[in-house]
Amino acid sequence: MIDELTILAAPPTAHEAAIAAELQGLTASIARRESAARLAWANMKPQQCHQNVAAYVRLDPDKSSSHQVGWWQQGDQFVLHSVARIKGQYICLTPQQSGVPDNFPFLVDPKITQSDEGEGVIRFLRDGIAFPHVVRGNPERIMRVASLGLERISLGIDPNQVWNWMDQEINSHQ
């Protein structure tokens, strides 16, 4: 958590700003989250969206699903995420913490390519270049929220409370 907050608190780069400008111009589709019971039955893992979708697509007996890589729009930040396209719908196959919406804006990004590096490691490039897995549309605000999150962690506040507070702060500006 500290590593992730440190990344979010870092100053923006020109590369991140260029990606953010592109993403803000894309039209989001709606992704639907699969039920927690079905995800548990299928043994899907939290925070393993890319691996969960890859496994689902590989094991799909009909071979009718596809792996879609893009961005889960969370307020004014974009988080790299994978969902499955099943019967024309975008379906999230990754268990989430409580309080996460059942439907969320998802932007398919055709500029992202992926390669399986083996042992569950998937490498992503965008236009052939490595990119940040969180792109901030308003870096100054996200930096402020992340810095306050780091401060709260250092004071011993429960990390789950910090995440919940951060989610509320970030998503309150959609």
Secondary structure by P-SEA (a helix, b strand, c coil): caaaaaaaaccccaaaaaaaaaaaabbbbbbbbccaaaaaaacccccaaaaaaaaaaaacccccbbbbbbbcccccccccccccccccbbbbccccccccccbbbbbbbccbbbbcccccbbbbbcccbbbbccccccaaaaaaaaaaaaaaaaacccaaaaaaaaaaaaaccc
